[in-house]
């Protein structure tokens, strides 16, 4: 009987040690996940700050291309539950100084252009408009590419062999729009397309269906 009790006690101790080990391992994993999540948030914040700073520098270097009115902040109407992406209606219009072809931004990132306006509201098409295409440049090498809008906008006609990497900044480079406005960053790169070009997805630092306010760059 005593031997059985000793075996039973040893089994309990062994089980407790195993449980303790699992708890320690789980705690370590939880700390690792928390640290990783914090790192990802910090990296995302740094990217957003970098884009905002680049936009501010671009505006300062614009050499009078914009009026003294500058930038107007206005509310954007909700599209819920339809979640329309290709257009945004803004709660400000001609009486606030808005005119057709004014640009709209979200935290310094180019997201669209005014296409119609009334006295108290305006409509802008966004970069998610499927018929909107325009030249952009990518990364520190300023590689040329064609931006194609749609539900999932893409970078197309990227020259084969171009030094494109994920997270590289995408900027505007077409006439009628101030040069160098941030558009987003490079996502997954798809090199499966035939020579001499390839394509890439785009990562935007905002959710187009959750935009509450926009900045209108008045001309």
KAPEUR-V342832 format. One record per backbone hydrogen bond with DSSP energy under -0.5 kcal/mol. CO is the residue of the C=O (numbers start at 1). NH is the residue of the N-H. If there is no record, write none. Layout:
CO;NH + CO;NH
//
This chain:
1;5 + 2;6 + 3;7 + 4;8 + 5;9 + 6;10 + 7;11 + 8;12 + 9;13 + 10;14 + 11;15 + 12;16 + 13;17 + 14;18 + 15;19 + 16;20 + 17;21 + 18;22 + 19;23 + 20;24 + 21;25 + 22;26 + 23;27 + 24;28 + 25;29 + 26;30 + 27;31 + 28;32 + 29;33 + 30;34 + 31;35 + 32;36 + 33;37 + 34;38 + 35;39 + 36;40 + 37;41 + 38;42 + 39;43 + 40;44 + 41;45 + 42;46 + 43;47 + 44;48 + 45;49 + 46;50 + 47;51 + 48;52 + 49;53 + 50;54 + 51;55 + 52;56 + 53;57 + 54;58 + 55;59 + 56;60 + 57;61 + 59;62 + 60;63 + 62;65 + 67;70 + 70;218 + 72;216 + 74;214 + 75;91 + 79;82 + 79;83 + 86;126 + 88;124 + 89;77 + 90;92 + 90;122 + 93;96 + 93;98 + 94;97 + 99;102 + 102;114 + 103;217 + 104;111 + 104;112 + 105;215 + 106;109 + 109;106 + 111;127 + 112;104 + 113;125 + 114;101 + 116;123 + 118;94 + 119;93 + 119;95 + 121;118 + 122;90 + 123;115 + 123;116 + 124;88 + 125;113 + 126;129 + 129;132 + 131;133 + 132;149 + 134;147 + 135;173 + 136;145 + 137;171 + 138;143 + 139;142 + 143;138 + 144;159 + 145;136 + 145;147 + 146;156 + 147;134 + 148;154 + 150;153 + 153;202 + 154;148 + 154;156 + 155;200 + 156;146 + 157;159 + 158;198 + 159;162 + 162;164 + 165;168 + 168;186 + 169;139 + 170;183 + 170;184 + 171;137 + 172;180 + 174;177 + 178;181 + 181;172 + 182;110 + 184;170 + 185;203 + 186;167 + 188;201 + 189;191 + 190;199 + 194;197 + 196;160 + 198;158 + 199;190 + 200;155 + 201;187 + 202;204 + 203;185 + 206;208 + 207;210 + 208;211 + 212;76 + 214;74 + 214;216 + 215;105 + 215;217 + 216;72 + 216;218 + 217;103 + 218;67
//
